[in-house]
Amino acid sequence: MDSSESPTETKKTKSKTPRKNKETVLKQKSPAEFFAENKNIAGFDNPGKSLYTTVRELVENSLDSAESISELPVVEITIEEIKKSKFNSMIGLIDCERVDAELYDDYETEKAREKRLAKEARAQEIQAKNAALGKKVKETPASKGIRGRGEASFYRVICKDNGKGMPHDDIPNMFGRVLSGTKYGLKQTRGKFGLGAKMALIWSKMSTGLPIEISSSMRNQSYMSFCRLDIDIHKNIPHVHVHEKRENKERWRGAEIQVVIEGNWTTYRSKILHYMRQMAVITPYAQFLFKFVSDAPEKNVTIRFSRRTDVMPPVPLETKHHPSSVDLLLIKRLIAETSKQNLLQFLQHEFVNISKSHAERLIGEMGPDFSPKMALKSLTPQQLVRIHQLFRQAKFDDPNGHCLSPAGEYNLRLGIIKELHPDMVATYSGSAQVFEGHPFIVEAGVSIGGKNVKQGLNIFRFANRIPLLFEQGADVVTRTALKRINWSSYKINQLQDKIGIFVSIVSTKIPFKGTGKEYIGDDITEIASAVKYSIKQCCVQLKSKIVKKMQAREQQERKRNLSKYIPDATGAVYNVLKDMAETQLHASKKFRYGDDDGELLRKVYENLITKETLSEKLAKHVEQVDYEMALEYATQSGVSEEPRETIYIKPLETENKIIDLHSPFFVFRMFH
């Protein structure tokens, strides 16, 4: 070392020696931690969207719970606004005065305040001038000053249902362990991720730190389960505060969930109410009660969506995989989980549409290394790849749609009539079709007119009987309705008429696009074609109704025109007859016409037939012609096309045995 170097410089040189980079250390994340960091995947992008998604998840869980035991759903959802002072008292935080005002984000300098007040004064001056000139004046919103980032809004969301409830011992894991649940399997489900209320709990822990509260009671239970818990995000395990059995004197059955989260009711109010309205359309057999409770009475909202039928769709059934839809990893998992011992039994019982003879043919095609009796455990990785390749190349029958549970034309039509009150509506339910080995069914409804419906196309999208409200522009339904349907050919004005388009798609696998899973892509030919065909079938029905209404309108217009000219026509005819009668009488003192014509002229001459008599006879003839044409129109069109608002089937007693025969327009019920 050079003697000219100081000790300080020596230390600096040593401090620059390379250290081990901490980023090279291998780390692991739990599922809960992953979703907490990527909460937008589950629809928790911001406080407002998080409030909407929480309501949605809880409502759909309640519907699934009630439908699983064939119980007509009754769901009560309450959003209670919590002020900052009340929230602080809930968590034991004492409010304190600000000491350094300039430290806060909402601090307004004197210069900024003067600028804001001057701007408001100018706006008021302009409004005063407009008012003096008689122009329309917009109300000036109240000045709110500067809103700080830290002024969060908190809400308690409560969802209560009459479903089957939850087993006492399973409650902690059902809410406090991400990616654990009862809905996994190949079947039609409302859920998109299998997260449910777990993500609401994670958001609650991130935004408020408060636990979730669950009350539940199952059928034939003498007690009610109560659990208060939160989640250990890093370990993905529940952290239970209270878990006990309580007395259930009222014999209540169902579940009630309470969670306090940060949200934004102001910006997402319309989305939440729109969601509840669309849910009432697709589930008219359910009863919903929605409440928003605030300290300000003028902000309170109470909406009841009444039940209009007790006809429920069947419960979706779990099905087996179609050979063309499986991948190599799934084949390995099925082999590990199956109870079958040999290859023939495995192919025959673990997949749909493979009979014993078909399985034997497949095994023969696999090669000499395969045999029907060979043990599954003896299959090598190369042999598994051969099975997978054959599954992708071989021909299989399409799966049927027996495992699916669409809403049904009856419920779809009833829901549209109940919520929109349209002038006319048409519905169509297609047969089961297949994409990538998964069956799907498309149902559609198109309505004209109605209340609270805007002019133009109003599109309502449903996937597995849940509304889709976001990212509508890229959805297959929207693109089909806008670009692939020639509305004018069906006598429908796309810009002026109030058109409601309802499309519901159910499948064991909904091909969502994007991380939010809020729309179905337009790139799947089978689904796009089925959607287009279903909408066109509805339009064909509407066209016949519209044409008949146009004919009826033309008949009424014709009647008005005829009635309008009756006085002039009768006056002219009467004058001609009067002149003929007088001319013939004075010329020969005898009528030269036939008996009937002569008698007519004689009566005219003797004033037995007057102008008023002819007018009355002609009016009766117009009425008779109009009646005959109206009778012919009614015979062709059948029953009245007006929507019936009195449809309501009362709930039946459980001991009654019934058989429902479904039709697009009604349900015929037979009692044993």
Secondary structure, DSSP 4 states (H G I P E B T S, - for coil): --TTS-HHHHHHHHHTS----GGGS-----HHHHHHHTGGGGT-SSHHHHHHHHHHHHHHHHHHHHHTTTPPPEEEEEEEEE-HHHHHHHTTPPP---S-GGGSTT---HHHHHHHHHHHHHHHHHHHHHHHTT---PPPPPP-----TT--EEEEEEEEE-S----GGGHHHHHHSTT--S--SSS--S-SSS-THHHHHHHHHHHT-PPEEEEEE-TT-SEEEEEEEEEETTTTEEEEEEEEEEE-TT---EEEEEEEEEE-HHHHHHHHHHHHHHHHHH-TTSEEEEEEE-SSGGG-EEEEE-------PPPPPP-PBPGGG--HHHHHHHHHH----BHHHHHHHHBTT--HHHHHHHHHHH-TT--TT-BGGG--HHHHHHHHHHHHHS--PPPPSTT-----HHHHHHHHHHHH--SEEEEEEPPPEEETTEEEEEEEEEEE--TT--SEEEEEEEETTEEE-S--TTSHHHHHHHHS--GGGGT--TTTSEEEEEEEEEESS--EETTTT-EE-S--HHHHHHHHHHHHHHHHHHHHHHHHHHHHHHHHHHHHHHHHTHHHHHHHHHHHHHHHHHHHHHHHSS--S-HHHHHHHHHHHTTSS-HHHHHHHHHHHHHHHHHHHHHHHHHHH-S--SPPTT--PPPPPTT--EEEEE-SS-EEEEE-
